[in-house]
Amino acid sequence: MQFVAAADRVPDMRCVLCLAEGVASGAADGYSRMSDNLPATLFHLGPGLANGLANLHNAMRAGAPIVNIVGDHATSHKQYDAPLASDVAAYAKPVSAWIRESATAADVPGDAVAAITAARQPPGHVATLIVPADCSWNPCPVDPGRKAPIPVRPKVADEAVKNVAAALRTGEPAALLLGGTALLEEGSGLASVIAGLAQARVFSHTFTARITRGAGRPGIERLPYFPEAIIETLTGLRHLVIVGTKPPVGFFAYPDLPSYLVPEGCQVHHLAAAGDDVIDALSRVIDELGAGSVSPILMPLEKPPLPAGELTPESIALSVAALMPENAVVAEEAISSGGSLIPATATTEPHDWMFTTGGAIGQGLPNATGAALACPDRKVLCLQADGSGMYSLQALWTQARESLDVTTVVLANRKYRILNIEYQRVGAGAPGARSRSMMDIDNPEIDWVSLANGMGVPACRVTTAEELNRQLAAYLAEPGPNLIEAVI
């Protein structure tokens, strides 16, 4: 409560209320991915932090800098094992690169600076500061006496640059696998130049924190989801250059399939880790190759015609591609219905795309909320599966409260279809009636229009491609929030 009271005395901090901790952590993740500013969450003791852990897992995998502030019982009260007593640090450990509990009120300012410093360390981390209640209500210095430094990304060794350039000069089949800041406009442009010089391909992982794409940006191939498809995609490569990420592995293990997905006979070259200065590393590879004034290969602007007829994942993808606003931010958690979205939007208006990096569902709506807070001058488009959307639908209330410019399309197939797919892939056989009932969410049907309206968000339902085209164009043309339930 002292933190909340202090917010009245610090007008430069914007306070945003979320109705669930998973929304707060997911919104902080989306904000962090789309802003150079640092978000902070405020959680209530260990159980409050635990409620936000799933989206903090995604944030950790995204390399999103976040400071978690977790209030705890007063130090004198902990000995009595009150109902909310818990091991807060143990809850925080799996998702936090840095954890500290303030011992006294006088420690809080310095601890706060240390938390900010730790969160900003490249490539970006979750830092958790635990503040017992008495450390908030006791007097303490106002000024810590120092500010959090701005970190500098380390440059990669000359040897790594030379080794990559030598591999690319062999003329053997090669590819670059990009991650982190290498997937933003400058990094992907440099990678495109290298690819043109070496006749190499450029890939991203299936799920990335943020990628700039569309017309006027370089084209980057997205690795498929299933391991056998990744193996097929990479077969024939002799050199794989890793830039700001790690080599590909399977999202899950499957019977008779490998987990490490670099094909046999392909040599892996680590140019830069996620926390390194990847822009400098790519630039130096270009210098080593003698690129001169070579320009990146950019995608043209080629929108598809508006679809007609049945509403399917494919027609939804075409509608999104045809109507995408310029400079939009896309928060995508379409899960099993999203396979057509990326190829359909490759040559649409320039935009940023955010994926569910850690696989913990319930991220799309909160991520879109945070992105809209970070980018108030950009339209945010949330492409949300109905099953995973139910994990954090309270984000709609925050969007309405803050008047955020978010248009959400719920791809409503009335089931956890991804579970059905994985059920078959692990060799569990044909699902029986009881198994199917564990993967369907159509009894009763979820009414997204009523849910959205109840949270203050205008909404409608569409069942044909023509209806979606008309309603999506209308909602994108006006300030949000608003929501379309697309029944497929």
C-alpha positions as CSV (number, residue, x, y, z in Angstrom):
1,M,0.0,0.0,0.0
2,Q,2.9,2.3,0.6
3,F,4.0,1.7,-3.0
4,V,0.5,2.6,-4.2
5,A,0.5,5.7,-2.1
6,A,3.9,6.8,-3.4
7,A,2.5,6.7,-7.0
8,D,0.5,9.8,-6.1
9,R,3.8,11.6,-5.4
10,V,5.6,10.4,-8.6
11,P,3.6,11.6,-11.5
12,D,6.1,10.5,-14.1
13,M,5.2,6.8,-13.4
14,R,2.1,5.6,-15.3
15,C,0.1,3.2,-13.2
16,V,-2.0,0.6,-15.1
17,L,-4.5,-1.6,-13.2
18,C,-4.9,-5.3,-14.3
19,L,-7.5,-7.6,-12.9
20,A,-5.2,-10.6,-12.9
21,E,-1.5,-11.1,-12.3
22,G,-1.1,-13.0,-15.6
23,V,-2.4,-10.0,-17.4
24,A,0.0,-7.7,-15.6
25,S,3.1,-9.9,-16.4
26,G,2.0,-10.4,-20.0
27,A,1.4,-6.7,-20.5
28,A,4.8,-5.9,-19.0
29,D,6.3,-8.4,-21.5
30,G,4.5,-6.7,-24.5
31,Y,5.4,-3.3,-23.3
32,S,9.1,-4.3,-22.9
33,R,9.3,-5.9,-26.3
34,M,8.0,-2.7,-28.0
35,S,9.7,0.0,-25.9
36,D,13.1,1.1,-24.8
37,N,11.6,2.1,-21.4
38,L,11.5,-0.4,-18.5
39,P,8.2,-1.7,-17.1
40,A,7.7,-2.8,-13.6
41,T,5.0,-5.1,-12.1
42,L,3.6,-4.9,-8.6
43,F,2.5,-8.3,-7.1
44,H,1.0,-9.1,-3.8
45,L,3.2,-11.6,-1.9
46,G,4.1,-15.1,-3.2
47,P,0.7,-16.2,-4.4
48,G,0.3,-13.0,-6.4
49,L,3.7,-13.6,-8.1
50,A,2.8,-17.2,-8.7
51,N,-0.4,-16.2,-10.6
52,G,1.8,-14.2,-13.0
53,L,4.5,-16.9,-13.5
54,A,3.3,-18.3,-16.9
55,N,3.7,-15.0,-18.7
56,L,6.9,-14.2,-16.9
57,H,8.2,-17.5,-18.3
58,N,7.3,-16.1,-21.8
59,A,9.0,-12.8,-21.0
60,M,12.1,-14.6,-19.8
61,R,12.2,-16.5,-23.1
62,A,11.7,-13.3,-25.0
63,G,14.6,-11.5,-23.3
64,A,12.2,-8.8,-22.1
65,P,13.6,-6.6,-19.4
66,I,11.1,-6.4,-16.5
67,V,11.4,-5.4,-12.8
68,N,9.0,-7.4,-10.6
69,I,8.3,-5.8,-7.3
70,V,6.8,-8.2,-4.8
71,G,5.5,-7.1,-1.5
72,D,5.9,-9.5,1.4
73,H,5.0,-9.7,5.1
74,A,6.8,-7.4,7.5
75,T,10.0,-8.9,8.7
76,S,8.7,-9.1,12.3
77,H,5.5,-10.9,11.1
78,K,7.2,-13.7,9.1
79,Q,7.9,-15.8,12.2
80,Y,4.1,-16.4,12.8
81,D,3.4,-18.2,9.5
82,A,0.4,-16.2,8.5
83,P,-1.9,-17.6,5.8
84,L,-0.2,-15.7,2.9
85,A,3.3,-16.6,4.1
86,S,5.4,-18.3,1.3
87,D,8.9,-18.6,-0.1
88,V,8.7,-15.7,-2.5
89,A,12.2,-16.2,-3.8
90,A,11.5,-19.8,-4.6
91,Y,8.5,-18.8,-6.7
92,A,10.6,-16.2,-8.5
93,K,13.7,-18.3,-9.2
94,P,12.6,-20.2,-12.3
95,V,11.8,-16.9,-14.2
96,S,14.2,-14.5,-12.7
97,A,17.9,-13.8,-13.5
98,W,18.2,-11.7,-10.4
99,I,16.4,-11.9,-7.0
100,R,16.9,-9.8,-3.9
101,E,14.9,-9.2,-0.7
102,S,15.4,-5.8,0.9
103,A,16.5,-6.2,4.6
104,T,15.7,-2.7,5.8
105,A,14.0,0.5,4.5
106,A,17.4,2.1,4.0
107,D,18.3,-0.7,1.5
108,V,15.3,-0.2,-0.8
109,P,16.6,2.7,-3.0
110,G,19.9,0.9,-3.7
111,D,18.1,-2.4,-4.2
112,A,15.8,-0.8,-6.7
113,V,18.7,0.6,-8.7
114,A,20.3,-2.9,-8.7
115,A,17.1,-4.4,-9.9
116,I,16.9,-2.0,-12.8
117,T,20.5,-2.6,-13.7
118,A,20.0,-6.4,-13.6
119,A,16.9,-6.3,-15.8
120,R,18.7,-4.2,-18.4
121,Q,21.7,-6.5,-18.8
122,P,21.7,-7.8,-22.4
123,P,19.7,-9.4,-23.8
124,G,17.2,-8.4,-21.1
125,H,16.1,-10.2,-18.0
126,V,13.4,-10.5,-15.4
127,A,14.6,-9.1,-12.1
128,T,12.6,-9.6,-8.9
129,L,12.8,-7.3,-5.9
130,I,11.0,-8.5,-2.7
131,V,10.1,-5.7,-0.3
132,P,8.8,-6.6,3.2
133,A,6.0,-4.3,4.3
134,D,8.1,-2.6,7.1
135,C,10.7,-1.8,4.5
136,S,8.1,0.3,2.8
137,W,6.6,2.0,5.9
138,N,9.8,2.8,7.7
139,P,11.7,6.0,6.8
140,C,14.5,5.7,4.3
141,P,16.6,8.0,2.1
142,V,14.8,9.5,-0.9
143,D,17.7,9.4,-3.3
144,P,19.9,6.3,-3.7
145,G,22.7,8.5,-4.8
146,R,23.3,6.8,-8.1
147,K,21.3,5.9,-11.2
148,A,21.1,2.7,-13.1
149,P,23.7,2.6,-15.8
150,I,22.8,1.9,-19.4
151,P,24.4,-1.4,-20.4
152,V,26.6,-1.8,-23.4
153,R,26.4,-5.0,-25.4
154,P,29.8,-6.7,-25.8
155,K,31.4,-7.0,-29.2
156,V,32.1,-10.5,-30.5
157,A,35.7,-11.7,-31.0
158,D,37.4,-11.1,-34.4
159,E,38.0,-14.9,-34.6
160,A,34.2,-15.6,-34.7
161,V,33.7,-13.0,-37.5
162,K,36.5,-14.4,-39.6
163,N,35.4,-18.0,-39.1
164,V,31.8,-17.1,-40.3
165,A,33.1,-15.2,-43.3
166,A,35.4,-18.1,-44.2
167,A,32.5,-20.6,-44.0
168,L,30.4,-18.4,-46.2
169,R,33.1,-18.0,-48.7
170,T,33.3,-21.7,-49.4
171,G,30.2,-21.5,-51.6
172,E,28.7,-24.5,-49.8
173,P,25.0,-24.3,-48.9
174,A,24.6,-22.0,-45.9
175,A,22.0,-20.3,-43.8
176,L,21.8,-17.7,-41.0
177,L,19.5,-18.3,-38.1
178,L,18.6,-14.9,-36.4
179,G,17.2,-14.1,-33.0
180,G,16.7,-11.1,-30.7
181,T,17.7,-7.7,-32.1
182,A,19.0,-9.4,-35.3
183,L,15.3,-9.7,-36.3
184,L,14.6,-6.0,-36.1
185,E,15.0,-3.8,-39.2
186,E,18.7,-3.0,-39.1
187,G,19.8,-6.5,-38.2
188,S,17.7,-8.3,-40.8
189,G,18.9,-5.8,-43.4
190,L,22.5,-6.6,-42.7
191,A,21.7,-10.4,-42.7
192,S,20.0,-9.9,-46.1
193,V,23.2,-8.4,-47.5
194,I,25.2,-11.3,-46.2
195,A,22.7,-13.7,-47.7
196,G,22.9,-12.0,-51.1
197,L,26.7,-12.2,-51.0
198,A,26.9,-15.8,-50.0
199,Q,23.8,-17.1,-51.7
200,A,22.6,-18.1,-48.2
201,R,19.1,-18.4,-46.7
202,V,18.0,-16.5,-43.6
203,F,15.8,-18.0,-40.9
204,S,14.1,-17.2,-37.7
205,H,12.9,-19.6,-35.0
206,T,9.2,-20.6,-35.0
207,F,8.5,-18.3,-32.0
208,T,10.4,-15.1,-31.7
209,A,9.9,-12.1,-29.3
210,R,9.6,-9.5,-32.1
211,I,10.3,-9.4,-35.8
212,T,10.0,-6.5,-38.2
213,R,8.5,-7.6,-41.5
214,G,6.2,-6.8,-44.5
215,A,6.8,-4.5,-47.5
216,G,10.2,-2.7,-47.4
217,R,11.7,-5.1,-45.0
218,P,13.9,-8.2,-45.8
219,G,12.1,-11.5,-46.1
220,I,13.0,-14.0,-43.4
221,E,12.0,-17.7,-43.5
222,R,10.3,-18.9,-40.4
223,L,11.3,-22.4,-39.3
224,P,8.3,-24.7,-39.1
225,Y,6.8,-26.0,-35.8
226,F,7.2,-29.7,-36.1
227,P,10.7,-31.2,-35.9
228,E,10.5,-33.4,-39.0
229,A,9.5,-30.2,-41.0
230,I,12.5,-28.3,-39.6
231,I,14.8,-31.2,-40.5
232,E,13.5,-31.2,-44.0
233,T,13.9,-27.5,-44.3
234,L,17.5,-27.5,-43.2
235,T,18.5,-30.7,-45.0
236,G,21.4,-30.1,-47.4
237,L,22.9,-27.2,-45.5
238,R,26.6,-27.4,-44.8
239,H,26.9,-24.3,-42.6
240,L,24.4,-22.8,-40.1
241,V,25.4,-19.4,-38.7
242,I,23.8,-18.6,-35.3
243,V,23.2,-14.9,-34.7
244,G,21.7,-13.8,-31.4
245,T,20.0,-17.1,-30.6
246,K,20.6,-20.9,-30.3
247,P,20.5,-23.8,-32.7
248,P,17.1,-25.3,-33.4
249,V,15.6,-27.9,-31.1
250,G,12.2,-29.6,-31.0
251,F,9.4,-27.8,-29.1
252,F,8.5,-31.3,-27.7
253,A,10.1,-34.7,-27.9
254,Y,8.4,-37.2,-30.1
255,P,8.9,-41.0,-30.4
256,D,11.6,-41.8,-33.0
257,L,12.4,-38.1,-33.7
258,P,15.6,-36.2,-32.6
259,S,15.4,-33.3,-30.3
260,Y,18.5,-31.5,-31.7
261,L,17.5,-30.5,-35.3
262,V,20.6,-29.4,-37.0
263,P,21.0,-32.0,-39.8
264,E,24.0,-34.3,-40.0
265,G,26.9,-32.9,-42.0
266,C,26.0,-29.3,-41.2
267,Q,28.6,-27.3,-39.3
268,V,27.3,-24.8,-36.7
269,H,29.1,-21.4,-36.5
270,H,28.2,-19.2,-33.4
271,L,28.7,-15.6,-34.5
272,A,26.9,-13.9,-31.6
273,A,25.0,-14.8,-28.5
274,A,21.7,-13.1,-27.6
275,G,23.4,-10.5,-25.4
276,D,26.1,-9.6,-27.8
277,D,26.2,-6.6,-30.2
278,V,24.7,-8.5,-33.1
279,I,24.5,-5.4,-35.3
280,D,28.3,-4.8,-35.0
281,A,29.0,-8.5,-35.6
282,L,26.9,-8.6,-38.8
283,S,28.5,-5.4,-40.1
284,R,31.9,-6.9,-39.5
285,V,31.0,-10.0,-41.4
286,I,30.0,-7.8,-44.4
287,D,33.3,-6.0,-44.2
288,E,35.2,-9.2,-44.1
289,L,33.3,-10.4,-47.2
290,G,34.0,-7.2,-49.0
291,A,30.4,-6.3,-49.6
292,G,30.9,-2.7,-50.5
293,S,27.6,-1.0,-51.3
294,V,25.4,-4.1,-51.6
295,S,21.8,-3.4,-50.5
296,P,19.4,-5.8,-48.8
297,I,16.7,-7.5,-50.7
298,L,13.4,-6.0,-49.6
299,M,9.9,-7.4,-49.8
300,P,7.5,-5.7,-52.3
301,L,4.0,-4.5,-51.3
302,E,1.6,-7.1,-52.7
303,K,-1.6,-7.4,-50.8
304,P,-4.0,-10.3,-51.6
305,P,-7.6,-9.7,-52.7
306,L,-10.2,-9.9,-50.0
307,P,-11.4,-13.4,-49.5
308,A,-15.0,-14.6,-49.9
309,G,-17.1,-17.5,-48.7
310,E,-16.4,-19.8,-45.9
311,L,-14.6,-18.5,-42.8
312,T,-11.5,-20.6,-42.3
313,P,-8.0,-20.0,-40.9
314,E,-6.8,-19.4,-44.4
315,S,-9.5,-16.8,-45.3
316,I,-8.8,-15.0,-42.0
317,A,-5.1,-14.8,-42.9
318,L,-6.0,-13.3,-46.3
319,S,-8.3,-10.8,-44.7
320,V,-5.7,-9.7,-42.2
321,A,-3.1,-9.4,-45.0
322,A,-5.4,-7.3,-47.2
323,L,-6.4,-5.0,-44.4
324,M,-3.2,-4.7,-42.3
325,P,-2.7,-1.0,-41.3
326,E,0.7,0.5,-42.0
327,N,3.1,0.2,-39.0
328,A,0.8,-2.0,-37.0
329,V,1.9,-4.2,-34.1
330,V,0.6,-7.8,-34.2
331,A,0.3,-9.8,-31.0
332,E,-0.3,-13.4,-32.3
333,E,-1.5,-16.3,-30.2
334,A,-3.6,-18.1,-32.9
335,I,-2.0,-21.5,-32.0
336,S,-3.3,-24.2,-34.3
337,S,-5.3,-21.7,-36.5
338,G,-2.3,-19.5,-37.2
339,G,-0.3,-21.5,-39.8
340,S,-1.5,-19.4,-42.7
341,L,-0.9,-16.0,-41.1
342,I,2.8,-15.6,-41.6
343,P,3.0,-16.6,-45.3
344,A,-0.1,-14.5,-46.1
345,T,1.3,-11.3,-44.5
346,A,4.9,-11.5,-45.9
347,T,4.3,-8.7,-48.4
348,T,1.6,-6.7,-46.7
349,E,2.1,-3.2,-45.0
350,P,5.2,-3.0,-42.8
351,H,4.6,-4.1,-39.3
352,D,6.0,-5.7,-36.1
353,W,5.0,-9.2,-35.1
354,M,5.2,-10.7,-31.6
355,F,4.9,-14.5,-30.9
356,T,4.3,-16.6,-27.8
357,T,8.0,-17.2,-27.1
358,G,7.9,-19.6,-24.2
359,G,4.8,-21.6,-25.1
360,A,2.8,-20.7,-22.0
361,I,-0.6,-19.9,-23.3
362,G,-2.6,-16.9,-22.3
363,Q,-0.2,-14.3,-23.6
364,G,-1.9,-12.8,-26.7
365,L,-4.4,-10.4,-25.0
366,P,-2.0,-9.2,-22.3
367,N,0.9,-8.8,-24.9
368,A,-1.4,-6.7,-27.1
369,T,-2.3,-4.6,-24.0
370,G,1.3,-3.9,-23.2
371,A,2.2,-3.1,-26.8
372,A,-0.6,-0.6,-27.0
373,L,0.7,1.1,-23.9
374,A,4.2,1.3,-25.3
375,C,3.1,2.4,-28.8
376,P,0.0,4.7,-28.5
377,D,0.5,6.0,-32.0
378,R,0.3,2.5,-33.6
379,K,-2.7,0.2,-34.2
380,V,-2.3,-3.1,-32.3
381,L,-3.9,-6.2,-33.9
382,C,-4.3,-9.2,-31.6
383,L,-4.9,-12.5,-33.3
384,Q,-6.1,-14.7,-30.5
385,A,-7.2,-18.4,-30.3
386,D,-10.3,-18.8,-28.2
387,G,-9.0,-21.5,-25.8
388,S,-5.8,-19.7,-24.8
389,G,-7.7,-16.4,-24.7
390,M,-9.7,-17.6,-21.8
391,Y,-6.6,-17.7,-19.6
392,S,-6.3,-13.9,-19.5
393,L,-9.5,-12.3,-20.9
394,Q,-9.4,-9.8,-18.1
395,A,-6.9,-7.9,-20.3
396,L,-10.0,-6.6,-22.2
397,W,-11.0,-4.7,-19.2
398,T,-7.7,-2.9,-18.9
399,Q,-7.8,-2.1,-22.6
400,A,-11.2,-0.5,-22.1
401,R,-10.1,1.3,-18.9
402,E,-7.0,2.8,-20.7
403,S,-8.7,3.4,-24.0
404,L,-6.1,1.3,-25.8
405,D,-6.1,1.1,-29.6
406,V,-6.3,-2.7,-29.9
407,T,-8.4,-4.7,-32.4
408,T,-8.7,-8.3,-31.4
409,V,-9.8,-11.1,-33.7
410,V,-10.7,-14.3,-31.7
411,L,-10.3,-17.4,-33.9
412,A,-13.0,-19.4,-32.4
413,N,-12.8,-23.1,-33.3
414,R,-14.4,-24.1,-29.9
415,K,-11.7,-26.5,-29.0
416,Y,-8.1,-26.9,-27.8
417,R,-7.1,-28.2,-31.2
418,I,-3.4,-28.1,-30.6
419,L,-3.9,-30.8,-27.9
420,N,-5.7,-33.0,-30.3
421,I,-2.8,-32.6,-32.7
422,E,-0.2,-33.4,-30.0
423,Y,-2.3,-36.3,-28.8
424,Q,-2.0,-38.0,-32.1
425,R,1.7,-37.2,-32.6
426,V,2.9,-38.8,-29.3
427,G,1.2,-42.1,-30.4
428,A,-1.6,-42.1,-27.9
429,G,-4.0,-43.6,-30.4
430,A,-7.4,-42.4,-31.4
431,P,-9.0,-40.3,-28.7
432,G,-12.2,-41.8,-27.1
433,A,-15.2,-39.8,-25.9
434,R,-13.7,-38.9,-22.6
435,S,-10.4,-37.8,-24.2
436,R,-12.2,-35.7,-26.8
437,S,-14.3,-34.0,-24.0
438,M,-11.0,-32.9,-22.4
439,M,-10.1,-31.0,-25.6
440,D,-13.4,-29.5,-26.7
441,I,-14.7,-26.2,-25.3
442,D,-18.1,-26.1,-27.1
443,N,-20.3,-27.4,-24.2
444,P,-21.3,-24.7,-23.4
445,E,-20.1,-22.5,-26.2
446,I,-18.1,-19.5,-25.0
447,D,-19.7,-16.2,-26.0
448,W,-16.9,-13.8,-26.7
449,V,-19.2,-11.0,-27.7
450,S,-20.9,-11.0,-24.3
451,L,-17.5,-11.4,-22.5
452,A,-16.1,-8.4,-24.3
453,N,-19.1,-6.3,-23.9
454,G,-19.1,-7.1,-20.2
455,M,-15.6,-5.7,-19.9
456,G,-16.5,-2.5,-21.8
457,V,-15.2,-3.5,-25.2
458,P,-17.4,-3.3,-28.3
459,A,-17.6,-6.6,-30.0
460,C,-19.4,-8.6,-32.8
461,R,-19.5,-12.1,-34.2
462,V,-18.8,-13.0,-37.8
463,T,-19.3,-16.3,-39.6
464,T,-18.3,-15.6,-43.3
465,A,-15.2,-14.1,-44.9
466,E,-17.3,-11.2,-46.2
467,E,-18.5,-10.3,-42.7
468,L,-15.0,-10.4,-41.4
469,N,-13.7,-8.2,-44.2
470,R,-16.4,-5.6,-43.5
471,Q,-16.1,-5.7,-39.7
472,L,-12.3,-5.8,-39.6
473,A,-12.0,-2.8,-41.9
474,A,-14.4,-0.9,-39.8
475,Y,-12.7,-1.7,-36.5
476,L,-9.2,-1.0,-37.8
477,A,-10.4,2.4,-39.0
478,E,-11.6,3.6,-35.6
479,P,-9.8,3.8,-32.3
480,G,-10.0,0.7,-30.1
481,P,-10.4,-1.4,-28.2
482,N,-12.8,-3.6,-30.1
483,L,-13.2,-7.4,-30.7
484,I,-14.4,-9.7,-33.5
485,E,-15.3,-13.3,-32.7
486,A,-14.6,-15.2,-35.9
487,V,-16.3,-18.5,-35.8
488,I,-14.4,-21.2,-37.8
